[in-house]
Amino acid sequence: MLILVAVASVFAGASSGTHPNREEPPLSPVHHVGRMDPSLATVPAEFAAHASGLTRQPLVGRAIGAVHTEVSIAHLATGGWVDRHVHAFELAIYVLAGSPVLSLDRRRLRLAAGDYALVPMGMPHAWSNDEGADDARWLAVSTPTRVGDDEDRRDTFFLGDDAETAAIAVETPAFGDPRHRLVGHYEGTPPQAEALAVLDPAVGRRPAGMDTAIIAYSGISVRMMVDRVFGSELLTMFTVDYEPNGAAQVHDHPYEEAYVFLEGEIDAVLDGESHRIRAGDVVFAGVGSAHGFFNTSPGRVRWIETQAPQPPMRHSYRWVDVWKQFEAGLAGETRR
């Protein structure tokens, strides 16, 4: 069962008629504002017999109108574990706290806050958390959305014990090592003036390329984590940092976006509604939902953002003001 707090969603009324000539009312864009709350996490039904110490708080999914996006916060208690399994969806994770061990791609990797991973569709994986360790917590993003408990099919399949993997020593990922291709680490960007400064000598500097580039614009710094370059087929996940006075003007997309806010507070406009968004809040903007973010606070703001499906190569943004100006220009031409 999905439990939501601080809900601000827009849904269209639906006609119950089925007459082939009856015109159905158009669907309105969907947006949602919720909040992370560990007290609302429950044991996932599909894992009840295959895990110990695991709870999950769903944040974005079918219940709020999402079609492609499933976002949740998973908690794994000290000494907890999750049996080896595969999903019929693509999964990206971002560790928020603790040091869980992820068994993935024939390796056992001890992750830490700021680490992220891609679990391709159908790849076996498992979780554990050492006895006596702090509780682990991670953000989980998947597409397509999970199959409902009331449906007559499954999308998570348990594989039983794997003695070979269990015998592999736990290691800390060596980021940049090509054998650790499905994991990475990123905690966010420092202030832009610092992040974009080039201080080290040209010769001998640590290698950097487009795969580690920061995209900077309008007081915003974006660092891609899980995307096509990383190996994802269906979704993207990245960090966003806003400087004071940073802004993204109102726009919409041909895909769904979710935002999990980690630091600071920011003003948001969601389909004409004004919201003050703070650390711990979660925002969802569906296809066609017009949204913008404006950092009027004196501090920086940081969030994790996801997109599903992956954006097209062109026309991934549609700026509302640009098209209004175009419309005004057409009206002027008509008058002339």
N, C-alpha and C positions, 0 to 999 in steps of 0.2 A: 504494500500500500504506500502510495506517495503522500507524504505530509509536507505541506508548503506553508511558509509564513511570509508575511509582508507581500501578499500577492497584489500585482497590478497588471492584469492581463486583459486583452481585448479579443473577444471572440465574436464571430458573426452568428446571428440567429440562423438556424437551419430549418428548411421546410421539410415536413414529413411526407409530402406528396411525391408520387412516383410517376405521374402522368408524363409521357414522352414529350408532349408539347408545352408543358408548364415551365416557365422560365424560373430557374432557381436564383435566389438572391446572391450577389457576389460575396465571396468571403472577404472579411476585413483582415488587414495585416495583424499579426500576433506579436505581442511583446509580453515580457514577464519580469518581475523583480522579486527575488526571494533572498534567503539568507542562510549561510552555513550555520548549523547548530548541532554540535555533537550529541546533544541530548535526544535528538530526533532520529538518530541512526538506529536501525533495526537489523536483525539477522536476515540476509537475503534468502528467500525461500529455496532457490535452486542450489544454495550452498549449505543448507541446514545439516545435511548428512555427510558433507564433504569438507568441512572446515571447523576450526575451533578458534574462538576469540575474534571472529570476523563480523563486523557490522558495516552497514552502508546507509548513507543518507542520499536518496535521489534528489537532484536539484533541477534538472531539465530532462524532459522526456515527453512521451505521448500525452500525459495528463495535462500538460499546459499548452498543447498544440504543436509541439515539435514533431517534425516528420523524419528528419535525418539525424538529429542530435540527441545523444544520451549523455548527461553529465552527472556524476555522483562523487561523493567523498567517501572513501573507504577507510576504515579503522581496523587495525590488527593489534590486539592486546599482546602484552609480553607473554612469550611462550606460545603464541598463536600460530596457526598454519592453515594453508589451503591446499587441497589435493591437486595433483597434476590434471590439467584440463585443456580443452580447446574451445574457442568461440567461433561462431559463424558470423562474426562481425570484426571490423578492425578496431583496435584498442590502443589508445595512447595514455600514458600515465605521467604524472608530475609529482614528485615526493614533496610533501609539505613539512613533515616532521618525522623523526625517528630514523632507524637504520634497518629497514626490512631487507630480507634476502629474496631476490627474484631469480628463479630458475628459468632460464630462457636460452634457446639456441644452443643447448648442450653445455651451458655454463651456469654457475651459481654466483650471482653478483650481489654484493652488499651495497645497497644504495643509501643515499643521504639526502637531506633537504637540498633542493635545487637540481637534483638528478631527474632525468626524464627517460622514457623508454617507449619504443613502438613494439606492439605485439601484433604481427601480421595475422590476418584471418587464417585460422586453422593451425597456428603454431602452438605446440604444447608448452605450457608454463605452469609454475606453481609459486607459492609464497610461503615464507616463514618469518618468525620474529623470535630472536633468542630469548630464552628464559632469563628474566631479570633486566632485559633491555627496556627502554622507554617504549610506550605505545607508538606504533607507526601510523602515519596518516598520509594518504595520497589522493590526488585528483585523478579520476578516471573518465576518459572521454571515448565514446564509441559511436560508430555508425556502420550499418543502419541501427535504429533504436532496438532495444532488447524486445524479444518476444514476450507477450504478457503471460502471466501465470494461468490465465483462463483459456489460453489457446491450446490447440491440439498438436502443437509441434514444439521443438526445443531449439535453442541456439547456443547452449553450453553443454559440453559433453565431457564426462570425467573418464580418465584413462587408467586409473589404478596406480599401483606402486611402480616406480622406475628405479630399480636398484643401481643401475649404471650411473644415472644422474645423481642419485643420493650419495654416491661414493665420491663425487667430484668435490674438491676442496673449494670452500667459499673464497672469493677474491674480490678486491676492490677494483672497479672498472678503471682501466687505463685509457682515459678519453683520448681519442686520436689514434688508438691502436685499431687497425682495420678488423681485427678479430672481434672487437666489441662494437660492431656496426649498428646495433639496435639500441644503444644507450648513449646519453650525452649528459652534459652538466651546464646549467646556466642559471644564475640567481637574479639577473637583471642588469640593467645598464646604469653606470654612474651618471652624474650630470653631463649633458651633452658636450660642454666645453672641455671636460676632462676626457670623455669617451672618444672624442674625435681628434684630440691632440696627438701629434706624432712626435714623440720625444726621444725614442731610441734611435741609435745609429741605423742608417739604411742597410748596411752590410751586417749580416749576422742576426738581424732581428727575427723574432719568432715568426714562423710562416703564418700568413692569414690570407684568406681569399673570399670569394663570394659566398662560400658555404658557411662562413663565420661573420659575414658582413652585418653591420647595423644599418637599418634603413632609417634615416633621420629626415623629418619634415614637420613644419609648423609646431615646433616645440615637442615633437613626439619622437621617441626612439623605439623601433621595432626590431626584435631579434627572432628570426625563425628558429624553431626547434624541430618539430615533426612536420615534414612536408614532402614533396616529391623528391627533392634532393636527398632527404634522409631515408627514403624508401617507402613512404606512405602512398597508398593508392586512392584513399577515399576521404581523408580528413587532413586538416592542418591544425597545429597548435604552436603558439608563440607568446613571447612576453612583450608587453607594452609598457613604456615609461613615459609619463607626461611631466614636462617642466612646468613651473608656475607660468600661467598664461598660455599654455599649450592648448590646442583646440583642433577638433575634427568637426567641420561644419555638417549640417544635417544632410544625410544621404541614405540610400538603401542599397541592397545587394540582391543578386539572383541566387543566393544561398543563405543558410542559417548561420548565425553567430551566437556564441555564448561568451560571457565575460565573468571571470572569478576574481574579485578585487582583493588584493593582498595588502596594500599600503595606501594611506592617504584618503582623501575624499574629493569628489568631483561633481559638477553639475551635469545632468544628463537630460536630454529631450528625447522622449520616446513617443512617436506618433502624436506629437503636439502636447504631451504631458510633461511637466517638469518634475524632476526627481533629484534629490541629493543622495548620491551613492557613496557609501563608506566601505572601508576594509571589512571583509566578511560578507558583503553583499554579492549576489549573483544576478546577472542580467541576461535575458535571452531576447534576441531580435530575429524574428522569422523573415522569410522571403518577402520583400516589399515593405518591411517595417522601417519607417523613416526615423533615424536616430542620429544624435550628435552628442559629443562630450566636450566640456569646457572647464578647464582647470582655473577657477577663480580663487583658489586657496593659495596661501603662501608657501605650501610644501609640494613636494613631488608626489606623484601617484603611480602605482604599479598594479598591473593585473595580468592574468593569464587569459588569452583569447583563443577561441577555437572557431573553425569554419567547417561546414559540411553541407553539401559535397565540396570538394576542393574548388577554389575559384577558377573561372575560365581565364585564358590568356589575355583577353581583352574585355572591356566593359564590365569589370567586376564592381565598379562604383557607379552610382547614379546620383550626382549632386543635385539636390532640390533647387538651390538658388540658380544654378547654371541653366536649368531648363525653364525656370520662371523668367530669366532674362531673355532667353530665346523666344519664349511666348510673347513677352512685351515687345520685342523687336518685330515679330510678325504682325502684331496689332498696329505698330507704327507704319509698316509697309502697306498694310491694308488701307489705312487712312490716307496715305499719300496717293 
